[in-house]
Amino acid sequence: MNGNNLELYECNTHFMESQREEGHYDAGNQEQEDNDERNEHERVTRSKMWTVLHVLLLVSALVLAGYNHFLLSQANDGWSSEAMLVQSLEVEVGEVCPDGGTELQAGVDLNGNEVLDLDEMSASAVLCNGIQGISGSSGLPGIDGTSAPHSIMSTAHIAPGSSECPPGGATISTGIDENLNGILEEEEIESTHTICNGVNGTSGTNGQHGSDGNLGVNGSSALIERHDAPAYLCHEGFILLFGVDDGRGEGVANDELLNMDELRASLKFCFSPLISERITDISQGVANSLTIGCEHAGFLPHSHQFIFAATDGVNGCELYMSDGTGETTELLANINPSGESLPGRDIGFTYLKESTTEVLIFDADDGANGRQIWVTDGTQAGTYALGAALLNQPVHWMDGIVFRSTNGDLLWSNATELISIHLHPSWEASVSTTVGNELAALSSLATSMLHGDGNNLWFNAEDASGDDEPYRLNSEGQLTKWDLSPSGGTAVTNWVSHEQDLFAVALRGNVRQVVHLMDNGTSQWLTNLAPSSGDSHIAEGLGIHLLNNTLVFDALLSGADATLWATNLSSGLTSQLSTSLFAPGGTLGGFVSGHRMMFDCFTAAHGTELCSTDGTANGTSLIQDMTPGVSSSTLVDAVPLNGEWLILSSGEDESVVHGVSLWSTDSSGMTVQYNPWPGASNSSLGGTYGSILLTTTQAFFIAHDGMAGHEWHRFSHGELSDDWLVLSVQ
């Protein structure tokens, strides 16, 4: 309770004490006075106890009055939770209190301002100070008595429906805690008060109906279109397209035509197995059309064109295209008529979509200008050179891709121009100038690290003192540096980005550790792994992957083989996930799909096979021993697919031994999906050249079928990815 303290004066006691101090007593009456003093002490003690009890009852009355008002307000306001306030005000000397006093006020803080306003006060009481008596004589020191018991109060809730309080309420009991146990027992109760809740008032009359709102905009019509299934996917089937004629994207509203941007859903039905087959035989017969350096490809999804490098045995390795069938495969461009251009030999094919235009970026040699960056939109006229750049794998950033120039600068392209990165067309001149000046002060850009995640471009660079550190350039033109080693440079070897941050592997002293590069330019080392000797070799085989808020990587701390480790980003704890799985990712690496990651691993009992993890020790295991026993399966390549994976591997399925074929797994087992060269002792040697190219409908890979050498094959994964409903017709 806020306010002034109440002072209680015991006049008789003070008078006697003052008399004793002044020596006003008769020694002959000592015994009589001692008896009188004891009687007076007992009387004063009882008076004090009743005075304290009186004050407590007054305060209780104020509290109960406020509590009753609170209950009523709760009943009326749907049991809102306004607080009850009690405050005290000083009463000046006057007619109300000749010697002054205190006014206690109580109420409910209805407006929640933590101040008891005038209209919120529901009860008050005035306590006047007593008249100060004259000092009494001092008595002799008495014998120490026991501690006086305290007054105490208890409250019991009365549930609604009782005969005493039909709306419910509370019973307040007060008394003296004679046995000092802190509990008000039945025999200690001096007074009891019952306060009932008020009865709910009757409901008010309904208000008038509001005015009608404005008429809404008429909705667009729903559209349904039926199309025959593409011949390269399904021999007999159809597709139902469902959309709204609302003009979304490039559509035109209410034109009764379903534009692809207006599409909402589709159903695809095929009444026979989806088609999987070989689609090329560029070099006729058993000769190989694909070889090392002439094995790369890309895909244009909107025009459904498969663009690839191949040789026909006459023109050398040039640019070819197909719509997914052998009948439509043809030469797209003979870039080097006097030799071979080897399209994609160094950087492969990178897909880029700029507005409505889609292209593939690749490298090629036209025989006159050396190897350059080239572009194709799937037409001969749309195939041309952009210019020269260092032939490192480009990365996506700000609606284009980034390369390193031949003199070590960073270049950006949207497939129509190849320009210095600081001249990005979305930046104003002032931003371009600032970025250009900042990058000009650096050297050796992106020699070991170049990573783009749409908004941010991460790269390494050396500053004026020669320190090699990581940098980030964002889409607003802001350059951020992380100084991981103030005494020198720090090499970054592996990384994975998340939002504005980067998790990377970098040298901390002489040992690789995992570090978190945070958006504000600070960093935090996440691991402190101590190898028995040398380096930890973190992420050298598996790489580093972000999985379920956990970083998963390989590390070599002892022995000859690395093991699987994880750092939980919530707890900060780093732990080994398995002591029986070795060399994780040493052959294929790791592939995250959904909430799990698939990787290759070695076990003493099964050799090298496929394993999976969810980032926990209990969720880490061998998927299947595809080649039973200690012999290893031939693992070639893998890609993630909607929570599953496609893998090129040898293996045994239902007692049938397959050479390298295309398998699928959801981490619970392996299923062979397409074997280009079935039969005992046959192996398609799939993936010997090139790698799996996954599109929304197909998985393309190079394999041998025993008749046409190494050619491109395709697998239609629509049923596996739940894109198509395959119905068997009897």
Sequence and secondary structure as in RCSB ss.txt:
>XXXX:A:sequence
MNGNNLELYECNTHFMESQREEGHYDAGNQEQEDNDERNEHERVTRSKMWTVLHVLLLVSALVLAGYNHFLLSQA
NDGWSSEAMLVQSLEVEVGEVCPDGGTELQAGVDLNGNEVLDLDEMSASAVLCNGIQGISGSSGLPGIDGTSAPH
SIMSTAHIAPGSSECPPGGATISTGIDENLNGILEEEEIESTHTICNGVNGTSGTNGQHGSDGNLGVNGSSALIE
RHDAPAYLCHEGFILLFGVDDGRGEGVANDELLNMDELRASLKFCFSPLISERITDISQGVANSLTIGCEHAGFL
PHSHQFIFAATDGVNGCELYMSDGTGETTELLANINPSGESLPGRDIGFTYLKESTTEVLIFDADDGANGRQIWV
TDGTQAGTYALGAALLNQPVHWMDGIVFRSTNGDLLWSNATELISIHLHPSWEASVSTTVGNELAALSSLATSML
HGDGNNLWFNAEDASGDDEPYRLNSEGQLTKWDLSPSGGTAVTNWVSHEQDLFAVALRGNVRQVVHLMDNGTSQW
LTNLAPSSGDSHIAEGLGIHLLNNTLVFDALLSGADATLWATNLSSGLTSQLSTSLFAPGGTLGGFVSGHRMMFD
CFTAAHGTELCSTDGTANGTSLIQDMTPGVSSSTLVDAVPLNGEWLILSSGEDESVVHGVSLWSTDSSGMTVQYN
PWPGASNSSLGGTYGSILLTTTQAFFIAHDGMAGHEWHRFSHGELSDDWLVLSVQ
>XXXX:A:secstr
 BS       HHHHHHHHHHHHT S GGGHHHHHHHHHHHHHHHHHHHHHHHHHHHHHHHHHHHHHHHHHHHHHH
HTTS    EEEEEEEE SSSS TT EEEEEEEE TTSSSS  GGGEEEEEEEE       BB             
EEEEEEEE TT SS TT EEEEEEEE TT SSS  GGGEEEEEEEE                         EEEE
EEE  TTT SSEEEEEEEE S  TT  TTSS   GGGEEEEEEEESS    EE   SS TTS S BTTB  EEEE
TTTTEEEEEEE SSS EEEEEESSSGGG EEEE S TTS   TTTTT  EEEEETTEEEEEEEEE SSS EEEEE
ESSSSTT EEEE  EEEEEEEBSSSEEEE TTS EEEE SS EEEGGG TTS HHHHHHHHHHHHT BSTTSS E
EE BSEEEEEEE TT  EEEEEEETTS EEE  S TTS   EEEEEEETTEEEEEEEETTEEEEEEE TTS EEE
      SSS   TTSSS  EEETTEEEEEE  SSSS EEEEEETTT  EEES SS BSTTSSS EEEETTEEEEE
EEETTTEEEEEEESSSSTT EEEE SS SS    EEEEEEETTEEEEEEEEEETTEEEEEEEEEESSS EEEEE 
SS STT    TTSSS  EE SSEEEEEEE SSS EEEEEEE TTTTTS EE    
